Amino acid sequence: MAIEDNPQSRVKYGEELRRLRETAGLTQEELSQRAVMSRTHIAHIEAGRRRPDVDDARRLDQVLGTGGFFVRFLPTLDGRKVAEHFKEALEFEGKATVLKEYAPKLVPGILQTEAYAREILSSGYPPKSDEQRDKLLVTRLARASILDNFRSPEVCVLLDEAVLRRYIGGPAVMCEQLRHIVGLGKDRRIRLHVLPFTAGAHALLAGFLSLMWFEDLPPIAYAEGVNSGRLLEFPSVVRECQEIYDHALGDALSHRMSLDLVQSVAEDYEHEAQREHHP
């Protein structure tokens, strides 16, 4: 039976796990030892914050003698839209200790300058009023606060060269944006790699990918396309996403070479902006 994965279904699933665990006379620690899961993960499942993968659900059924209940009613991620669950992805982003992203077309949200982000939000469809856009802009810029802590999260950003060349807001906006990225790289706040056009076809051509690791939760992935996106939590799927990311990273420029390239493109934009002001 497919149950849509959403906050309500996870809460109900967690409540049933807690009820059956307590009926069996087990503490979270005792259940974790018998089901070969961390106590913290069980606590998050019972609180409705996470859900087990299929293997975990099978072990819960086996330990609690529930005849396959936890497998049959495991909430699935099928059919969820980005508008519905991107808020959840943002919540995870704020808790991550390691964050790795691949951006094929646009600068990732946590790296966007105000001018760049305003241009992106102004060009979306359907059109937004200035008030709607500005509210979204505040949220977008607030995401960058995760970079305020020098040590956590560790951030690795993989950019397609198209991100550098895509003309967003004019040369002055692009110059400021790219120099902001260079500054974060030189300050050792992010690790930057660029996939140059000369790399040709690579493993991440399909689209945006974000990988997240946590202190006390299993890693997850978030993949996004046109008007769609999915949180990926199944361990085998997440591992495959990690391998795809690493494979594409192998085709990218080094951190130092990437910074040099981004700085060079920023200088080109600066010269273009100067010519516009002084033809």
Backbone bond lengths (Angstrom), bond angles and torsions (degrees), N, CA, C in turn:
res aa  C-N    CA-C-N  psi(-1)  N-CA   C-N-CA  omega(-1)  CA-C   N-CA-C  phi
1 M - - - 1.466 - - 1.523 109.18 -
2 A 1.338 116.96 129.73 1.465 121.03 179.80 1.524 110.07 -93.16
3 I 1.305 116.28 117.95 1.456 122.32 175.72 1.521 107.33 -109.24
4 E 1.334 117.98 125.55 1.460 120.27 -177.81 1.525 110.15 -63.19
5 D 1.311 116.00 134.16 1.455 120.86 179.39 1.518 109.31 -80.69
6 N 1.316 116.21 115.59 1.453 122.42 174.90 1.524 107.24 -152.26
7 P 1.331 118.70 170.28 1.473 119.67 -177.11 1.525 113.89 -54.85
8 Q 1.348 116.55 -38.14 1.467 119.09 -177.78 1.528 111.67 -67.86
9 S 1.335 116.55 -43.21 1.466 118.85 -178.63 1.526 110.94 -68.16
10 R 1.339 117.34 -34.96 1.467 119.55 178.27 1.524 111.32 -68.43
11 V 1.335 116.68 -37.78 1.471 119.71 178.02 1.528 110.32 -63.11
12 K 1.330 117.22 -45.62 1.463 120.82 179.61 1.531 110.93 -64.03
13 Y 1.320 115.56 -39.95 1.461 120.35 177.99 1.527 109.89 -62.13
14 G 1.331 116.57 -44.49 1.459 121.25 179.83 1.515 112.60 -65.44
15 E 1.334 115.97 -38.85 1.467 119.75 178.67 1.524 110.79 -63.12
16 E 1.318 116.25 -38.77 1.468 119.67 179.87 1.532 110.52 -69.50
17 L 1.319 116.35 -37.73 1.464 118.86 176.36 1.522 110.34 -61.95
18 R 1.314 117.07 -45.95 1.466 119.67 -179.99 1.532 111.28 -62.45
19 R 1.350 116.89 -42.16 1.471 120.44 -179.79 1.516 111.31 -61.88
20 L 1.331 116.80 -46.03 1.463 120.43 -177.96 1.530 111.36 -71.36
21 R 1.324 116.68 -33.63 1.473 119.30 176.72 1.525 110.27 -64.65
22 E 1.337 115.82 -45.69 1.462 119.81 -179.09 1.529 110.97 -67.60
23 T 1.344 116.91 -35.98 1.469 120.45 176.35 1.522 110.57 -61.55
24 A 1.325 116.27 -35.03 1.462 121.35 178.56 1.529 112.21 -79.14
25 G 1.328 116.54 -4.28 1.458 120.02 178.61 1.513 114.08 73.11
26 L 1.333 117.46 29.19 1.460 121.53 -177.88 1.526 111.50 -110.16
27 T 1.311 116.31 142.12 1.460 120.87 169.96 1.530 108.16 -82.26
28 Q 1.336 116.44 167.98 1.466 119.56 176.41 1.527 110.75 -59.79
29 E 1.333 116.68 -38.63 1.454 120.54 -179.70 1.526 110.85 -65.20
30 E 1.325 116.61 -43.49 1.469 120.36 -179.97 1.522 110.76 -64.47
31 L 1.345 116.42 -41.59 1.457 119.67 178.66 1.523 110.61 -65.40
32 S 1.314 116.55 -39.16 1.468 120.02 -178.84 1.527 111.05 -62.56
33 Q 1.338 116.78 -38.60 1.459 120.40 -179.78 1.527 111.02 -68.87
34 R 1.311 117.05 -40.71 1.462 120.25 -177.29 1.531 111.83 -75.25
35 A 1.348 117.31 -33.88 1.465 121.30 -177.69 1.531 112.41 -93.20
36 V 1.349 116.06 -0.22 1.472 121.80 179.99 1.529 109.68 56.34
37 M 1.329 115.74 51.86 1.461 123.56 175.75 1.522 107.63 -134.19
38 S 1.311 117.36 156.14 1.459 118.90 177.63 1.528 110.22 -73.69
39 R 1.331 116.01 147.03 1.467 119.56 177.80 1.522 110.61 -60.92
40 T 1.348 116.91 -36.32 1.460 120.85 -179.70 1.519 110.89 -63.05
41 H 1.332 116.64 -41.24 1.460 120.22 179.34 1.521 110.53 -63.86
42 I 1.318 117.03 -42.07 1.467 120.15 177.38 1.518 110.70 -62.30
43 A 1.332 116.75 -41.25 1.466 120.46 178.95 1.523 110.73 -61.62
44 H 1.323 117.31 -40.33 1.464 120.38 179.36 1.532 111.35 -68.86
45 I 1.326 116.80 -35.92 1.470 119.63 177.31 1.523 109.58 -65.31
46 E 1.315 117.30 -45.93 1.463 120.83 -178.64 1.527 111.67 -64.72
47 A 1.326 116.84 -28.63 1.463 120.84 179.05 1.528 112.26 -85.03
48 G 1.339 117.08 -3.42 1.455 120.53 179.05 1.514 114.34 80.53
49 R 1.339 117.07 14.24 1.463 119.94 -179.14 1.519 112.70 -88.28
50 R 1.330 117.18 -27.34 1.461 120.91 178.46 1.521 108.67 -140.02
51 R 1.315 114.95 170.50 1.457 119.54 174.99 1.514 108.14 -130.66
52 P 1.337 118.26 152.68 1.467 119.72 179.99 1.512 110.41 -75.17
53 D 1.336 116.45 161.63 1.455 118.18 169.62 1.533 107.45 -83.21
54 V 1.314 116.59 -179.42 1.471 120.46 -175.04 1.525 111.35 -62.87
55 D 1.331 117.11 -40.92 1.464 119.65 -179.67 1.526 111.16 -63.98
56 D 1.328 116.57 -42.29 1.467 119.93 176.76 1.523 110.52 -61.45
57 A 1.330 116.08 -44.20 1.469 119.99 -179.42 1.524 110.70 -61.08
58 R 1.332 117.15 -39.54 1.472 119.63 178.28 1.528 110.73 -62.75
59 R 1.336 116.38 -42.08 1.471 119.06 -179.73 1.527 111.05 -67.51
60 L 1.329 117.53 -36.20 1.465 119.98 176.02 1.528 110.28 -62.99
61 D 1.323 116.48 -43.10 1.468 119.98 177.58 1.525 110.97 -61.05
62 Q 1.332 116.09 -41.45 1.458 119.90 -177.74 1.519 111.31 -66.82
63 V 1.340 117.00 -46.21 1.464 120.82 -177.26 1.523 111.08 -68.01
64 L 1.331 117.30 -40.14 1.466 120.93 -174.53 1.526 112.36 -92.48
65 G 1.350 116.55 -4.40 1.463 119.69 177.96 1.513 112.85 62.24
66 T 1.324 117.11 43.46 1.468 120.98 -173.56 1.523 113.27 -100.50
67 G 1.331 117.82 12.25 1.455 120.89 170.79 1.516 115.31 60.77
68 G 1.311 117.88 33.99 1.462 120.69 176.88 1.513 114.85 88.60
69 F 1.338 117.31 7.78 1.471 120.68 -177.97 1.521 111.85 -56.31
70 F 1.331 117.71 -48.27 1.461 120.53 -172.92 1.523 112.88 -70.74
71 V 1.328 116.90 -24.37 1.465 119.76 173.87 1.517 110.23 -77.83
72 R 1.336 117.26 -46.08 1.470 120.81 -175.95 1.529 111.95 -63.01
73 F 1.328 117.09 -37.23 1.461 119.96 -175.38 1.527 112.69 -105.47
74 L 1.331 115.45 24.17 1.462 119.80 177.28 1.528 109.40 -69.50
75 P 1.347 118.66 120.53 1.472 119.94 178.88 1.524 110.63 -61.49
76 T 1.325 116.46 136.34 1.459 121.36 179.14 1.520 110.18 -109.41
77 L 1.340 114.63 162.57 1.458 120.89 -177.83 1.522 112.50 -97.10
78 D 1.335 117.23 7.35 1.465 119.72 -174.77 1.522 111.42 -63.61
79 G 1.335 115.05 134.42 1.455 120.54 170.68 1.505 116.29 80.77
80 R 1.319 119.63 5.61 1.458 120.04 -177.13 1.519 110.35 -80.04
81 K 1.318 116.71 141.95 1.453 123.05 -177.25 1.523 109.81 -97.71
82 V 1.330 114.68 152.75 1.460 119.09 -178.38 1.518 111.58 -61.48
83 A 1.322 117.74 -35.89 1.458 119.99 -178.86 1.522 111.09 -62.24
84 E 1.332 116.45 -29.89 1.462 120.27 -178.81 1.510 112.08 -79.53
85 H 1.317 117.49 -44.72 1.454 117.68 -170.39 1.526 115.26 -110.33
86 F 1.328 118.25 1.70 1.460 117.17 178.53 1.526 110.08 -64.55
87 K 1.339 116.95 -28.50 1.463 119.60 175.93 1.525 110.26 -59.86
88 E 1.324 116.14 -38.87 1.462 120.07 178.72 1.522 110.33 -68.32
89 A 1.335 116.56 -38.32 1.461 120.31 177.11 1.524 110.14 -62.49
90 L 1.328 116.55 -39.43 1.464 120.36 178.11 1.522 111.12 -64.79
91 E 1.332 116.04 -37.80 1.465 119.66 178.27 1.523 110.25 -62.71
92 F 1.323 116.77 -43.52 1.458 120.39 177.63 1.527 110.89 -65.04
93 E 1.322 116.66 -38.92 1.463 120.85 179.86 1.528 110.58 -56.35
94 G 1.335 116.18 -40.32 1.458 120.18 -179.12 1.512 114.05 -70.69
95 K 1.355 117.42 -15.74 1.460 121.16 -178.56 1.527 112.80 -103.74
96 A 1.330 117.28 -6.96 1.459 120.96 -173.00 1.524 111.94 -68.55
97 T 1.318 115.73 143.29 1.465 121.17 172.99 1.526 110.75 -96.51
98 V 1.322 116.64 -22.93 1.466 122.91 174.48 1.516 107.36 -135.98
99 L 1.324 115.69 132.12 1.464 121.05 -178.40 1.527 108.49 -133.28
100 K 1.329 115.86 123.56 1.467 120.97 176.80 1.521 107.86 -125.07
101 E 1.335 116.52 128.77 1.453 120.21 -177.35 1.525 110.97 -130.73
102 Y 1.318 114.60 146.32 1.459 121.49 169.94 1.515 107.65 -118.11
103 A 1.328 116.77 127.52 1.457 121.92 179.31 1.524 109.19 -119.33
104 P 1.345 118.25 119.73 1.460 120.72 -177.10 1.521 114.98 -89.37
105 K 1.360 117.40 -22.09 1.460 119.42 -171.08 1.519 114.18 -132.87
106 L 1.337 116.86 -37.36 1.455 121.42 -174.59 1.524 110.66 -128.17
107 V 1.327 116.33 156.73 1.456 121.26 174.62 1.529 108.45 -62.48
108 P 1.334 119.44 131.72 1.468 121.07 178.61 1.534 111.67 -56.43
109 G 1.332 115.34 148.61 1.462 121.06 -174.24 1.511 115.04 -52.88
110 I 1.342 118.26 -40.43 1.468 120.04 -175.55 1.525 112.25 -70.55
111 L 1.342 117.47 -12.20 1.467 120.88 -178.73 1.525 112.22 -106.43
112 Q 1.331 118.08 -3.79 1.451 120.11 -172.93 1.534 112.61 -74.08
113 T 1.339 115.39 138.27 1.460 120.72 171.92 1.524 108.48 -79.01
114 E 1.322 115.92 166.77 1.465 119.56 -178.43 1.529 111.24 -62.07
115 A 1.323 117.66 -44.85 1.466 120.63 -177.76 1.520 111.24 -64.86
116 Y 1.321 116.87 -42.35 1.467 121.46 179.19 1.530 110.11 -64.53
117 A 1.331 116.86 -46.76 1.463 120.83 -178.91 1.524 110.91 -64.16
118 R 1.320 117.96 -39.42 1.458 120.69 179.43 1.527 110.62 -62.20
119 E 1.322 116.53 -40.27 1.459 120.22 179.00 1.531 110.78 -64.34
120 I 1.325 116.86 -42.99 1.464 120.76 179.19 1.529 110.44 -61.76
121 L 1.324 116.47 -47.84 1.463 120.74 -176.48 1.519 112.11 -70.95
122 S 1.322 117.28 -23.87 1.468 120.81 178.51 1.522 112.35 -78.47
123 S 1.320 116.36 -19.87 1.462 119.75 -174.06 1.524 113.18 -101.16
124 G 1.315 116.91 2.38 1.461 119.50 -177.20 1.518 112.82 -71.83
125 Y 1.331 115.34 168.60 1.461 121.75 177.30 1.518 109.36 -130.70
126 P 1.341 118.64 135.83 1.462 127.11 0.58 1.526 112.44 -69.70
127 P 1.324 117.97 159.53 1.466 121.22 -177.55 1.526 111.65 -58.72
128 K 1.320 115.28 147.36 1.465 121.44 178.96 1.523 109.82 -114.33
129 S 1.309 116.40 148.75 1.460 120.08 173.26 1.520 108.58 -70.01
130 D 1.327 116.50 163.56 1.461 119.94 178.20 1.530 110.62 -59.17
131 E 1.337 116.21 -37.25 1.469 119.96 179.95 1.523 110.91 -65.85
132 Q 1.320 117.77 -44.24 1.470 121.47 177.92 1.519 110.47 -62.37
133 R 1.337 115.44 -44.92 1.461 119.61 -179.46 1.519 111.11 -61.67
134 D 1.323 117.38 -43.33 1.463 120.36 -176.95 1.525 112.01 -66.81
135 K 1.334 117.04 -33.60 1.464 119.59 176.08 1.529 110.26 -65.66
136 L 1.321 115.69 -42.95 1.461 119.56 177.29 1.524 110.95 -65.34
137 L 1.332 116.23 -35.02 1.460 120.79 -179.73 1.529 110.89 -64.09
138 V 1.325 116.61 -42.27 1.467 120.27 178.36 1.523 110.28 -59.82
139 T 1.330 116.38 -44.56 1.467 120.67 178.80 1.521 110.85 -63.64
140 R 1.328 116.59 -43.34 1.465 121.15 -178.73 1.527 110.63 -61.25
141 L 1.327 117.14 -46.58 1.460 120.56 -176.87 1.528 111.61 -70.69
142 A 1.338 116.19 -29.59 1.471 119.39 -179.93 1.524 111.35 -65.92
143 R 1.322 117.25 -24.66 1.468 120.22 -179.96 1.524 111.40 -62.19
144 A 1.333 116.25 -28.45 1.464 119.80 -178.14 1.520 112.69 -66.58
145 S 1.329 117.81 -11.77 1.468 120.56 -178.55 1.522 111.87 -63.34
146 I 1.349 117.60 -19.99 1.468 118.44 178.84 1.525 110.87 -67.49
147 L 1.325 117.17 -14.18 1.463 120.49 178.54 1.522 112.25 -88.29
148 D 1.333 117.00 -3.81 1.472 120.37 -178.30 1.521 112.05 -68.05
149 N 1.332 116.44 -31.72 1.461 121.35 178.07 1.524 108.45 -84.20
150 F 1.305 117.08 120.00 1.466 120.82 -173.51 1.526 112.19 -63.03
151 R 1.324 117.63 -33.98 1.457 120.72 -171.97 1.521 114.59 -95.34
152 S 1.302 118.35 -26.26 1.464 119.13 -174.94 1.525 110.63 -142.40
153 P 1.316 118.58 133.51 1.456 125.45 0.12 1.523 112.20 -81.80
154 E 1.330 115.28 158.72 1.455 119.65 167.65 1.529 106.82 -73.85
155 V 1.318 116.80 130.42 1.467 120.45 -173.74 1.524 110.31 -122.89
156 C 1.312 115.55 126.88 1.462 122.47 173.37 1.525 107.47 -121.09
157 V 1.321 115.95 125.53 1.464 120.82 -177.67 1.520 109.11 -118.83
158 L 1.317 115.42 124.97 1.457 122.95 177.60 1.525 107.57 -110.69
159 L 1.328 116.53 114.72 1.457 121.62 -176.71 1.523 110.61 -110.73
160 D 1.312 116.64 134.01 1.449 119.51 167.56 1.526 107.65 -71.03
161 E 1.319 117.86 146.32 1.460 120.19 -179.86 1.526 111.47 -59.29
162 A 1.338 116.76 -24.21 1.462 120.38 178.14 1.527 111.69 -58.59
163 V 1.339 117.29 -30.19 1.468 120.96 178.34 1.523 110.22 -61.52
164 L 1.328 116.74 -38.64 1.459 121.15 -178.16 1.525 111.15 -72.98
165 R 1.312 116.88 -32.20 1.460 121.50 -172.81 1.523 113.33 -92.48
166 R 1.341 117.29 -17.20 1.458 119.96 -177.76 1.515 109.54 -69.34
167 Y 1.302 116.05 124.03 1.466 123.01 -170.44 1.528 109.56 -82.68
168 I 1.320 117.27 94.86 1.466 122.41 -178.73 1.529 109.54 -110.18
169 G 1.331 116.70 110.82 1.458 120.34 173.44 1.515 116.35 79.60
170 G 1.314 119.08 1.66 1.451 120.73 179.45 1.514 112.59 100.14
171 P 1.338 116.98 168.90 1.464 120.87 -173.82 1.529 114.32 -64.30
172 A 1.322 118.23 -35.13 1.466 120.09 -179.98 1.527 110.96 -66.18
173 V 1.320 115.95 -41.72 1.470 120.43 178.60 1.515 110.09 -64.68
174 M 1.322 116.54 -44.55 1.459 120.13 -179.40 1.522 111.60 -65.70
175 C 1.329 117.10 -39.91 1.459 120.31 178.21 1.527 111.03 -60.25
176 E 1.329 116.23 -47.02 1.463 120.31 179.18 1.518 110.92 -61.78
177 Q 1.334 116.73 -43.37 1.462 120.75 -177.99 1.524 111.74 -63.57
178 L 1.318 116.58 -47.30 1.456 119.24 -177.47 1.523 111.38 -68.24
179 R 1.308 117.90 -36.18 1.466 119.68 177.35 1.528 111.70 -68.84
180 H 1.319 116.35 -29.98 1.465 119.66 173.86 1.528 110.45 -63.19
181 I 1.317 116.66 -43.10 1.460 121.01 178.26 1.524 110.45 -64.13
182 V 1.337 116.79 -44.50 1.459 120.71 178.31 1.521 110.59 -59.47
183 G 1.334 116.61 -41.91 1.458 120.21 179.30 1.516 112.29 -60.86
184 L 1.333 117.03 -42.52 1.463 120.52 178.20 1.524 110.69 -64.10
185 G 1.321 116.09 -37.17 1.460 119.65 178.49 1.515 112.59 -68.78
186 K 1.326 116.48 -43.68 1.466 120.22 -179.91 1.522 111.92 -68.84
187 D 1.334 116.34 -29.24 1.472 120.32 177.13 1.521 111.90 -80.86
188 R 1.327 116.69 3.62 1.470 123.63 178.84 1.530 112.25 62.71
189 R 1.353 115.28 26.08 1.458 117.99 177.37 1.527 111.55 -86.59
190 I 1.321 116.33 -27.51 1.462 120.28 174.66 1.520 108.87 -132.00
191 R 1.311 114.66 156.01 1.455 121.85 170.89 1.518 105.76 -103.15
192 L 1.328 116.92 122.36 1.456 121.17 -172.47 1.522 111.61 -113.51
193 H 1.324 115.56 134.81 1.459 121.55 174.28 1.521 108.65 -137.78
194 V 1.317 116.27 138.05 1.462 121.57 178.95 1.521 109.16 -114.36
195 L 1.327 115.39 132.06 1.458 121.47 172.37 1.524 107.15 -89.72
196 P 1.333 118.08 104.84 1.465 119.99 -176.31 1.523 111.85 -72.54
197 F 1.324 115.89 158.15 1.457 119.78 177.29 1.522 110.98 -56.13
198 T 1.320 116.28 -32.00 1.469 119.96 -177.94 1.518 112.77 -67.57
199 A 1.334 118.05 -13.36 1.469 120.44 176.94 1.524 111.00 -68.31
200 G 1.343 116.17 -20.09 1.458 119.53 -179.63 1.522 112.05 67.73
201 A 1.335 116.18 -144.70 1.463 120.58 178.97 1.523 109.73 -67.26
202 H 1.331 115.86 140.45 1.463 120.41 179.16 1.523 110.03 -143.83
203 A 1.314 117.10 175.65 1.468 122.00 -169.13 1.520 114.10 -71.59
204 L 1.343 118.12 -16.38 1.458 120.42 -175.52 1.526 112.99 -110.24
205 L 1.294 117.80 24.91 1.463 120.16 -179.88 1.529 112.42 -62.05
206 A 1.344 117.06 -21.68 1.466 120.37 -174.46 1.529 112.93 -65.75
207 G 1.343 118.81 -28.55 1.459 118.30 178.67 1.507 114.88 148.61
208 F 1.330 115.59 -169.70 1.463 123.57 -175.09 1.528 111.41 -61.59
209 L 1.330 115.30 139.96 1.463 120.87 177.26 1.514 109.71 -143.06
210 S 1.320 115.61 134.12 1.462 121.72 175.12 1.521 108.72 -125.33
211 L 1.331 116.19 130.97 1.462 122.52 177.86 1.522 108.29 -114.70
212 M 1.333 116.53 135.59 1.459 120.68 -177.39 1.523 111.16 -132.64
213 W 1.315 115.65 135.60 1.455 123.57 173.83 1.522 108.54 -117.23
214 F 1.343 115.61 151.83 1.460 121.10 -175.73 1.524 110.77 -133.19
215 E 1.307 114.91 163.83 1.461 119.88 -178.69 1.519 111.76 -69.81
216 D 1.332 117.36 -40.02 1.466 119.47 -173.83 1.529 112.83 -134.25
217 L 1.337 117.34 22.11 1.452 121.82 177.76 1.524 109.66 -132.68
218 P 1.324 117.81 156.07 1.468 119.55 175.78 1.525 110.31 -65.59
219 P 1.327 118.68 152.36 1.462 120.99 178.32 1.515 111.23 -67.93
220 I 1.331 116.13 156.03 1.460 121.57 177.67 1.526 108.76 -134.87
221 A 1.310 115.55 170.22 1.460 122.14 175.53 1.521 108.25 -132.66
222 Y 1.314 115.40 153.57 1.465 121.13 174.81 1.518 107.61 -132.19
223 A 1.323 116.92 123.55 1.462 122.64 -179.68 1.517 108.66 -118.44
224 E 1.325 115.96 143.16 1.459 119.66 -173.41 1.509 111.43 -136.86
225 G 1.339 115.42 142.50 1.454 122.92 174.12 1.513 109.47 -132.41
226 V 1.336 117.16 -158.75 1.460 121.37 -179.26 1.530 109.84 -72.68
227 N 1.331 116.44 117.22 1.460 122.25 179.12 1.520 112.91 54.12
228 S 1.300 117.80 28.14 1.459 120.92 179.04 1.517 109.33 -155.37
229 G 1.309 114.53 155.86 1.455 120.63 177.97 1.509 109.50 -170.48
230 R 1.319 116.31 157.96 1.464 119.17 -177.48 1.509 110.58 -143.85
231 L 1.321 115.19 137.83 1.456 121.24 166.24 1.526 107.14 -83.00
232 L 1.304 116.47 130.42 1.464 121.85 -178.57 1.522 108.50 -114.39
233 E 1.328 116.10 120.44 1.459 120.65 -175.01 1.517 114.22 -119.97
234 F 1.341 118.66 -19.18 1.450 119.67 -179.50 1.528 108.95 -61.28
235 P 1.336 118.27 126.87 1.473 120.57 -174.84 1.520 114.06 -53.31
236 S 1.336 117.82 -40.91 1.465 119.52 -178.88 1.523 111.31 -65.68
237 V 1.338 116.62 -37.70 1.464 120.80 179.36 1.523 110.43 -70.10
238 V 1.333 116.08 -41.72 1.469 120.22 179.44 1.522 110.25 -63.75
239 R 1.332 116.66 -42.88 1.472 119.95 178.18 1.523 111.05 -60.97
240 E 1.337 116.61 -39.76 1.462 119.84 178.84 1.530 110.60 -64.34
241 C 1.329 116.53 -40.52 1.470 120.02 177.33 1.529 110.72 -62.84
242 Q 1.324 116.36 -40.41 1.470 120.26 177.96 1.521 110.90 -62.51
243 E 1.322 116.27 -40.96 1.466 120.36 179.51 1.525 111.17 -67.16
244 I 1.324 117.03 -39.35 1.464 120.95 177.75 1.523 109.86 -62.68
245 Y 1.328 115.85 -43.69 1.474 120.33 178.92 1.529 110.30 -60.51
246 D 1.330 116.65 -47.12 1.466 120.42 -179.09 1.524 111.23 -63.07
247 H 1.325 115.89 -37.01 1.464 119.76 179.55 1.531 110.01 -63.92
248 A 1.335 117.11 -44.81 1.466 120.68 178.70 1.522 110.81 -67.07
249 L 1.328 116.56 -36.64 1.462 120.79 179.41 1.524 110.97 -59.95
250 G 1.324 115.72 -32.34 1.458 119.91 178.67 1.515 113.28 -65.14
251 D 1.342 117.58 -20.90 1.463 121.78 178.14 1.525 112.62 -92.21
252 A 1.318 117.20 -2.89 1.461 121.22 -173.75 1.532 111.91 -89.98
253 L 1.334 114.69 165.37 1.454 121.26 174.66 1.523 110.06 -72.68
254 S 1.315 116.86 156.90 1.459 121.11 176.11 1.532 110.13 -64.95
255 H 1.313 116.12 166.69 1.462 121.46 178.56 1.531 110.52 -56.77
256 R 1.305 117.45 -48.51 1.466 121.00 -178.06 1.533 111.52 -64.78
257 M 1.328 116.48 -45.37 1.457 119.50 179.58 1.527 111.24 -65.33
258 S 1.333 116.43 -34.62 1.465 120.60 178.43 1.524 110.75 -65.77
259 L 1.334 116.56 -44.36 1.461 119.89 177.61 1.522 110.82 -60.55
260 D 1.317 116.82 -41.06 1.469 120.83 179.20 1.530 110.81 -62.84
261 L 1.325 116.33 -42.26 1.459 119.72 -179.95 1.529 110.78 -65.34
262 V 1.325 116.92 -47.02 1.467 120.06 -178.79 1.524 110.22 -62.87
263 Q 1.338 117.14 -40.25 1.456 120.64 177.74 1.526 111.05 -63.04
264 S 1.326 117.36 -40.79 1.458 121.57 179.57 1.523 111.31 -63.61
265 V 1.331 116.99 -44.03 1.465 120.67 179.15 1.529 109.86 -65.57
266 A 1.336 117.32 -37.97 1.468 120.74 177.27 1.526 110.91 -60.92
267 E 1.313 116.61 -40.46 1.469 120.51 178.63 1.526 111.07 -65.32
268 D 1.324 116.65 -37.60 1.465 119.77 175.88 1.525 110.81 -60.97
269 Y 1.340 115.88 -43.20 1.467 119.61 177.96 1.538 110.42 -64.31
270 E 1.320 116.66 -39.11 1.463 119.88 179.72 1.530 110.77 -61.38
271 H 1.323 116.89 -44.79 1.462 120.84 179.19 1.528 110.80 -63.23
272 E 1.331 116.30 -38.15 1.461 120.01 178.46 1.523 110.62 -66.24
273 A 1.324 116.62 -41.65 1.471 119.95 178.18 1.523 111.28 -62.98
274 Q 1.330 116.94 -38.28 1.451 120.65 178.16 1.525 111.22 -65.34
275 R 1.319 117.62 -39.18 1.459 120.88 178.23 1.517 111.13 -65.73
276 E 1.336 117.29 -33.83 1.463 119.75 178.11 1.524 111.09 -65.99
277 H 1.337 115.87 -36.64 1.479 119.93 -178.97 1.524 111.42 -82.56
278 H 1.322 117.64 -25.28 1.459 120.69 -178.51 1.533 109.12 -134.04
279 P 1.331 116.62 71.26 1.466 119.51 -177.12 1.528 112.04 -65.22
